[in-house]
Amino acid sequence: METKRKIDFKQARDFGATVNVTFEFIRENFKNLFLSLLLIAGPVAVLLGILNSFNLLHLTGGAMYERAALNYLLMFFLFQMVIGAVYGYINLYLDSDIENITPTDVWEEVKKNFGKSAMTLLLGSIWVLLGTIILILPGVYLMVIFSIIFAVRYRENITFSDAFNRCSDLMKGYWWKTFGLLFVFGLLQVFFSYILQAPMLLLIISRVIGQGQENSFFSTFFLLITTIIGTFSYIFYSMFCIGMSFHYYSLVEKKEAAGLLEKIENMQEQA
């Protein structure tokens, strides 16, 4: 049986090629990757959707600060699950001979890298937030720098500070290209997200317009379902993670030609 050819991550790619290979990877790995995301991040998305629907039904109720804190905690955990699943899947894709990567395989990667990933997400968010508060431009600059930090930490297994320096070095001369990729993937993420969120948004608008009307069981149940479905839009963040992973390997190849040197060594060993 012929082994399926894997996509080569270690290639220097231009802007268009990075976008195209991202969709190629998603298309070829959609079943296994989506199932892994569904089983690993899905339960958190359901919990967040239930909480969001409860908050919409009780906008002026008590414990608002507690509910807001729980909401942010679940959002953080959901992003953490998506990030861990995607980069864990990519690591398995690159390093293992497994042709059919299962959610169990991905879950082991998520657990193994959970602490490192959570700390990266927390510290990176704080730095970008501080940069934005001080002045908008530093926040944007740091956001672009941090866009490849998960790929760096998962692949090179270095500390957060070393990973930040590594990102800064790789980004020299390619900051604007990275900003452009972030903009494109951001637009695509928003577009696909609104497809899932549209029913929830329409229902919220209709409920706001008819505030004086009594909420029926049907409308409340429909709000719950549409809110949960809308929450699954966060899974589209996986597209950004995959794109930035390809961009990271492209930058490494342009700066260091690591993939080319590896291919030369393999040819010498086979000769």
N, C-alpha and C positions, 0 to 999 in steps of 0.2 A: 504494500500500500504506500503510495507516494505521500511524503510529508508535506503539509501545507506550508508554503513559503510565508515567512513572517515579514512584517513591515520593518525595514531598517530604520531604527530611531537615529542612529549615529551618522547622520548626513547633514551637510550644510544646505539649508533650504532658504529660498527667498520668501517674501511675504505671501504670495499666492500659493506657493507649494506647501507652506506650513498650514494654511487654512484647508487646502485640499486633502492633505494627508491626515488631518484631524478627522474629517468626515469619512475618509476611507477606513481609518482605524475603528471608528464607531460603527460603520456599516459591517465590517468583518467580524467584530466582537460584540455586536449588539445583544444577542441572546444571552450570552454568559455574563456580560458586564451589567446589562439591565437587570437580570435576575439577581445578581449579587447586590446591586444597589437597592433593589426592591426589598430583599430580605434583611439587609443590614441597616439601611437608612429608613426603610418604609415604616417600621414600628414607631420610630421617633417622629416621623412626619404625621402619622395618625394622631399621636398624642398632642402634637402641636396644633393640628387642625381642630381637634376637639376643644382645646383651650381657647383658640382663636374664636371659634363659634360661640363658646360660653361668654367670652369678653364682649362680642358683638351684641349678644342678647342682654348683657348687664353692663352697659356702658357707664352707668352712674351708680353701680352697686358698690358695696364695701370691698375692702382689701384690694384696692386698685394697685397699690404699689407692690404688694405681694404677687399679684397676678402678672404684673409687668415684669417683675424679676424672674418669675418662673418662665414667662414667655421668652425672655432673652436667654435664659439658661438652656431651654429646649432648642432654640435657634442655633446657639453655639454648638450644642451636642449634635444637631442635625448636620451642620456644616462639617463637623468633625468626622462624622460617619461617612459622608460623601467623599471628603478628601482622603480619608483612610482607605476606603474601598477602591477609589480610582487609582491612587498611587500604589496601593498594594497590588492591584490587578496588573498594573504596568510592570512592577518589579517581577512578578511571576511570569509575565509574558516575555520579559527580557532574559531572566536568569534560569528558568526551569524548562524542562523538555515536555511539560504538560501541554497537550494539545487541546484538552477540554477543561479549562479552568473552572472550578466549581465555587459556589458561594462559601463552602467550608474552607477551601484553600484561601480565599480572599479574607475570610473572617480571622484566620490565623495571622495573616499579615496585619490586619487592623489591630488586633490585640497586642501584637509584638511591638508595633510602633505607636501605640495610643498616646503614651506620655509625651514622647517627642513631638508628635503631631499637635497635640493639644497645647503644649507650651509654645510651639511656633505660631499657632493661630492666635493665642492670647497675646503674646508679646508683639507680634506683627500688627494686630489690630490696635493695640495701645499706641504703638509708635505712629501709625498712620493717623489715628485720632488726634494725638498730640500735635502732629505736624499740621493737621487741618485746622485745629483750634488756634494755633499760633499764627498761621497764615495759610491760605488755601494752597498755594503753590508747593510748599514743602510736603504737604499731605499727598498731593498728586505725584510728586517726585518719588516719595517713599512707596506709594502704592505700586508704581511701576517697578521699582527695585524689588519689592517683596513678591512680585507676581511669579517669580520662578523659585522662591525660597523653599517651597515644599519639595520640588523636584530635586533641588540641591541636597536638602537634608535626607531625603529618602535614598538618594543614590550614593551620596558621598559620606553619609553618616558622620557629620561633623557638628560641632556645637552651634548654637544659634548665632553668636557673634561672628564666628568663623564663616558661617553660611551667609550672613549679611555682607561680609567683606567679599566673599566669593561672588555673590550676586552683583555687587558694585563693580567688581573687576570685569565680569563677563558682559555687563551692560554698557561698558565704555564704548562709545561709537555706535551703539545700537539702541539707545534709550528711546528715540523717536519711533523706530520700527516696532519696538515693544509696546509703546503707547498706542500705536496704530492697531496692533493685534488685539490689545485689551479693548479698544473701542469697538472693533468688529465683533469679537466674541461677546462683548457686553450687549451689543445690539441684538445679536442672534439669541442670546440667553433671554433678553427681555421679550423678544418676539415670541419664542416658544413658550415662555412662562405665561404670557397673557392669554395664550390659547387655553391653558388649563384654568387660569384665574378669571377668565371672562364671565362664566356663569355666576361665580361668587360675587364679582363686582356688580353685575347687573342686579342680583338679588339684594345686595346691600343698598344700592341706590333706591330700589323699589320700596324697601323697608323704611328708609329715611324719609322718602316722599309721603308714605302712608303711616307716619308715626302714630297717628291717633287710632289706627285700626288695631283690633285685637289680634295677636299673633296666634295663628292656628297651628295645630300639631303638624300639619303637612308642611307649612312654610318653615317651621322650626327645624323639622327633619331635613327638608331640602337644603336649608342653610348649613346644617351640619355636614351633609354629604358634599356639597359644593365647596365648603371651606376645606375639608380634608383633601379633596381632589386638587384644589388650588395650592395647598401646602406642598404637594408633590412636585410643584414647579421648581422647588429648590434643588431637585435632583439634576436639573439642567445645568447646574454649576459644574457638573462633571465634564461638560464640553470645554469649559474654560480650563479645567485642570489638565485635560488631555492636550489641548492646544499649547499650553505653557510648558508642558513636558517636552513636546516636540521642539519648541522654541529653545528650551534649555540645551538640549542635545545639539541643536543647530549652532548655538553660540559656542559651545565647547568645541565643536568641530572646526568652526571658523577661527577660533583663537588658538587651539592646541592640536588640531587634526588627530584627536585621540582615536577616532574610528578608523581613519586611514592607516595609522600606525599599527592598530590591532589587526587589520586585514593583512598588512605586510608580514607581520609576525606569524600569522596563521599560514600564509603561503610558504614562508620559509620552513615551518615545521612540517608541512605536507610534502615539501620538495625532497 
